[in-house]
Amino acid sequence: MPFFYDRITAQSGLSQYSNYLENERYLNDLKSNTNDAINYQLIEVRRAIGKNSYQSIKSFEKLTNYVCGTLESGFSHLEGELKGINWTLNDINEGIGNLHLMLDWKLDLLLEGQKITNLYLGKIIQILKIPDSQMQRGYHVEQGLTYLKNAIIEGSNSDFFSDAYDELIKAKNIEEKDYFCLHKLGIIHLNSLKHLDIKKADEYFRLAARYSKAAALVAPKNNNSSHKYEVLTESQLLIETASAFIFASKANYILDNKLESIKLAQQAVELQPENLDYKIHLAKCFTANGQDHIAAIIIVEVIKIDKNYSVKILTDADFVSKSIILNEIELLAQKLINQIQGELDYLNSILNISSIAKADFFRVQSIFSPTTYLNAREVEKELASIKSWTYTHYENDFFEKDHYRLPVLEKKSINTSISQIIRIEKEEKGNKKAYDINIRIARELINARIRKREGKEQLINFVKLLVVLIILITTWNFSSSMDGWFNKFLIRASTLLGAVVAVGLIFKKDLNL
């Protein structure tokens, strides 16, 4: 659960936050007695929501139903996302496989632990450009980071916080403006029960933000070093600055300094606008200050970018206690659910029985059960995913200049979505109807042209035959006037033979010669 400042109770923010850290031991005990991370998280969420939600529990359950069906299924979804390393809060995202840490303020702390492991350990002297005269400082920082990393793993009661504190204080005494040490000391004062001092944490974080931002002004834009992290670049230093601002904002939220918490969170978001967790914290600060409408706008914007936050919102009493936020998320969820349902119904109505996308469509359709926002987002992504398809195209234009040709049937390949290929198939189904009609018309036109040509040929053949007959009769009559039977026979035989040859040539096509 994210920390929630309950202003109804008589407890101070510091006292409530101290109990919040103490509760970590309770959650760890629950976790040690079960392998079901979802179950122990549900116990805590339901306890906190039931205690702090001022709205009807039915409103909360209604929104939960729209978003994920049940909290159990919502948490199961998040667990799957975490195992797939799909949570996109930070570049350093490996190891965020703990549902409890992801759902509360410990996520930023876990990311700090990951950064210590991935970016800093063994490289701190080069990164901070510690001169030879301060090599002892580098040793203390390195030792402090090692202890802090272990303290983050063990939790708020860890004795490693004391070890880390001692080493980092020694390093800070050598260089008072070391933003790195200031930032880590602030983390200790914010997360260690033994060193808990929210005002001191706020002071350290503000100083860390000030000096890291100043260092960013003279830092290189790009890292040209042979080692990726040997020198902190401007962008890396601004990430450190934003982190300091967000932790300072959390400190002021605990202290109930509402306007300061908003101001500091806004500075963090300005430096790292792509960090959605920072935006959610800013919305939390606005809600604490009674500016629920601004918080609702930010939350909807974040959920549109990353659907997983729709579940995380359900675990924060700051959000689920405000009707405008519940209503805006419900509207967002219902709008998409209706849109996806309409799209699936339409695609199902135009789906060909022999569609090449039939199996894919039914697979996607099965995802939308139950009809929740999370499932709607998954269906939306699947329907829009691009893959290669090969379909039959029916070309209907059978005119080519002054001649006719049959319509063309061809195979086409295209990279497109499931949704689009089903629409293409619908269009091709209409094209096929026109294709069938045009194929019949084209054949009739071609046959008519053939018949016309054959009629013309028959007329020409008749004229040729008539000429042959005239020549035959004329020659025959001419031979009658000749003397001698041999001459008559020769002329008449030649004429008859010529007539037979001429007739054969005229009707050669019909005789298949």
Residue, then its C-alpha position, 0 to 999 in steps of 0.5 A: m500500500p502507498f503511504f496515506y496521510d489520514r487527517i481524520t485521526a489525531q495521529s501526526g504524519l510522522s507517527q502514521y509514517s512510523n507505523y507504516l514502516e513498522n507495518e513492513r515487518y507485519l507484511n514480511d511475516l505474512k509473506s514468510n508464512t505463505n508463497d502467495a504474494i497476492n494473498y498477503q497483499l490483498i489482506e493489507v490493501r483491504r484493511a487500508i481501503g476499508k479503514n480510509s475510504y470515505q466513499s461507499i465500498k460499492s463504488f470501489e467494488k464497481l470500479t474494481n470490476y470495470v478495471c480488473g474484475t477483482l483485486e485478485s485478478g488485478f494483482s495476478h496481472l501485475e505479477g505477470e507483468l513484473k515477471g516479464i520485466n514490462w514495468t516501465l518506470n525506470d531504465i533500471n527495472e530488473g529485480i522489480g519482481n516484488l508485488h508489495l514493493m511495486l504497489d507502495w512507496k518502496l518502489d523508488l527505494l528498490l530502484e535506488g538499490q538497483k542503481i547502486t548495484n548496476l551503476y555505482l558499486g566499484k565505479i564511484i571514484q570515477i563517477l564522482k571524479i573524486p581527486d587523489s587527495q580525497m581517496q578516503r572519501g571514495y572508500h567511505v562512499e563505496q562502503g556506505l553504498t554496499y551497506l545501504k544496498n543490503a539495508i534496502i533488501e532487509g527493510s526498515n529495521s536493518d542494522f545495515f542502515s547504521d553502517a551505511y549512515d556512519e560511512l556516508i557521514k564520514a564521506k560528507n564531512i570530507e565534501e559537504k556539497d557531495y550531492f551523492c552522499l546527501h541524497k543517500l543520507g536522506i534515504i536513510h533518514l526517510n526509511s530507517l526506523k532507527h534514524l527516522d527524521i523526516k525534516k532532516a531527510d527533506e533538508y538532505f534531499r533539497l541540498a542533493a537536488r541543488y548540487s546535482k542540478a548544478a553539476a548537470l550544468v557542467a556535465p558532458k551531454n554524452n558519455n564518450s568514455s570507454h566505460k558506459y558509467e565512468v562519467l555521469t552525463e547531464s541526463q544522468l545527473l538530472i535523473e538524480t536531481a529528479s529523484a531527490f525532488i520526489f523524495a523531498s516531496k514525499a517527506n513534505y507529504i508526511l509532514d503535511n506540507k501540502l503546497e511544498s509537496i506539490k511544488l517539489a513533485q512538479q520539479a521532479v516531473e519537469l525533469q523526468p516527464e516520462n517517469l509515470d510514478y512521479k506523475i502519480h505521486l504528483a497526483k497524490c499530492f494534489t489530492a491531499n491538497g483537495q485538488d481532486h480534479i487536477a489529480a484525476i486529469i493526471i491519473v487518466e493521462v498516466i493510465k492511458i500510457d500504462k494500463n498497470y497503473s489502473v490497478k495501482i490506483l486501486t490500492d491508494a486510499d488518497f485516490v479511492s476515497k475521492s469520487i471524482i477520481l473514481n468517476e473519471i477512471e470508471l468513464l475511461a474504463q467504460k469508454l474503452i470497454n464499449q469501444i472494444q466490444g463494438e469493434l469485436d461485434y462488428l468484426n465478428s459480423i463481417l468475418n468470412i467463414s474462411s477468413i485467414a484471420k479467423a483463428d487469430f480473431f477468436r483468440v483475441q476475442s477470448i481475451f475479452s472475458p471478463t470484459t475489464y479495462l485491462n483486458a480491453r487494453e490487451v485486446e486493443k493491442e492485439l487487434a492493432s498488432i502488425k503481421s504478414w497476411t496473404y489474401t486473394h485480390y479480385e481486380n474488377d476492371f476488364f477494360e484495356k484501351d479498346h479491347y476487352r480482357l478478363p478480370v484478374l485474380e491474384k494473391k497479395s501480401i500485406n503487413t497489417s493488423i487483424s482488424q484491418i485484414i478482416r476489413i480487407e477481406k470484407e472489401e474483397k468479398g464485395n469485389k468478388k461479387a463484382y468480379d463474378i458479374n464482370i467475368r460473365i459480362a467479359r466472356e459474353l462480350i468476347n463471345a459476341r466479338i468472336r461471333k461477329r468476326e466469324g459472321k464476317e469471315q463467313l460472308i467473305n468466304f461466301v463471296k470468295l466461293l461465288v467468285v470461284l463458281i463464276i470463274l468455274i462456269t466461265t472457264w467451263n463455257f469457254s472450254s466448250s468452244m475449243d476444238g479437240w476433246f483433249n484440250k477440253f478435258l485439260i482445261r476442264a480438269s485444271t479448272l475443277l482442280g483449281a476450284v477444289v483447291a480454292v474451296g479448300l483454302i477458303f474453308k481451311k479453318d472449318l476443315n481443320l487443315 
